[in-house]
Amino acid sequence: MPLMDAKARESANRFRKVNVDQYDEDRFQEDDNDDSEQGPNESEVQGLLTQNKNVDALKVILNNAPLATKNQQVKDRALGLAIRVLLAFKASEIDGAVKSLDTANIDILMKYIYRGFERAQDNSTGILLTWHEKTFAVGGLGSIMRVLTDRKKV
């Protein structure tokens, strides 16, 4: 067997330095959540909606999504506000609004859409399907996979 130099020996033994215990499901620890996150400011969003600045209201909702909080009331209030913003759009405006978002906001929007499907009401289902279609066209399957595998929910 030929002798290995130090560099080759190090790369051959590198796998031994991986801490496999960090991947054990029984030892999983939640990320440190900050419960101070209260979600979007309802009065700011409502003001933008009354001024017919729906895209700005959508961006406020998405940029202030309560992802890190464990408080379900905060998440429910943010969802209700997000649904109200989504319903304020005309069908012809949705495509332009989605195209103005970055990848992170598209993923958060997709989270709100799926959460809206969980609490779907008769008047919101059709609009949510339209939003899903337009968001999927921009975000693709990657967005759906990131949303379904992410532990931080809205």
N, C-alpha and C positions, 0 to 999 in steps of 0.2 A: 504494500500500500504506500503510495507516494506521501511524502511529508507535506503538510499544509503550512502555508505561511500564517502569520498571526492574523492577518485581515480575513482570510478565508475561514479560519477557525472561529473567529468572532461572529461572522455572518452565519456559520453553521449552528452556533449555539444561541443565536439571538432569540429564537422562539422560546427558550427556557426562561427568559426574563419577563414574559407576559404573566400578569397576575390573573389567573383564570377565575379566582374567587369573586372578582368584581362583576362577572357575568352570571353569577348564581342567583336565580329568581328568589330563593329564600332569604337572601341577604340584601334585596333591593331596598333602596331608600329613596323616598320622594325628594324632588328638588326642594330647596328651601323656598317656600312660597311667601310672598309679601302680601299680607292681607290689607295693606293700606291702599291698594289699587281699587278705586271705586268705579271704574268704567267711564264712559263718556258723559259729559255735562249735558243734561237733558235740556236745560234752558238755551244753551248755545246751539244745540242741534235744532230745537224748535224754532229759534230765531232764523237760522239758515233756511229752514223749510218754508217759513212764511215769506222770506225774501226770494223764494224760488231758486235758491242756490243748492240744488239737490246733490250735485257732485261734491261740493264742499262738505255738506252734511254727511255724506257717505264716507268721505275721508276722515272726518272727525270720529265717526263711529269705529272705523277700522283701526285708526291709529291709537285709540284709547280703549281697545277691547280688553276686558278684565281676564286675561289669560292666566295670570299668576295667582289669583285669589281662589280660595276654597269656599267663599261665601256664595251659596246658591242664589240668594235673593239678589245680589249684585249682578250675577250672571243672567238671571231671569229678567231683571229690569233692563239690562243692556240688550238682551235679545228682543224684548218688546219694542225698544227704541229702534233697533236695527230693522225690524220688520216694518215699522212705521215709515222709516226712510225708504226702504225698498219699494213699498207700496206707493210712495209719492212720485215715483218715476213713471213717465209714459213709456210704452213699449219701444217707441222709436229712439228714446234717449239711453236705453240700457246699454247698447253696444258701445257707444262712445264713452260712457262712464266706466265700463269695465276695462276698456283699452287704455284709459288714463291711469290705471293702477299699476303698482309694481308687483313683483312676484309674492312678496310677503303679504301684501294687502289682498291679493287675489286668494291666497290660501285662507286668510281670515274670513274673507267674504264667503268662501266655500263652506267654512265651518258654520257660519251663520245660516247659510242656506240649508245645510243638512239639519241643523238644530231646529230651524223653522219647519222643516218637514215633520219632525217629531211632534211639534205642537201645531200642526197645520189646521187652519180653519178654512171654511168654504171659500172665503173671498181671497185668501192668500196663496192657495195651492197653485193656481195657474200662473200667477206672477212669479212665484218661486221657481217653477219649472222654466219659465223664460229666463230668469236670472241664471239658473243652473246651465242652461244651454249656452248662453253668451259667455259665462265664466269658464265653462269647459272648453269652448272654442279658443279662448286665450290661454288658459292655464294648462290644458291638456290632462292626460292621465297622471302626470307627475303631481299635479295639484291635488287630485283626488287621493292618491296614495299617501301624500304627506299629511293630508287632513285625517285620513282613517288611521294612520299609525302614530300620530302625535298624541302625547299624553295630556297636553294642555288643551282643555276644552273651553269653549265659550259658553 
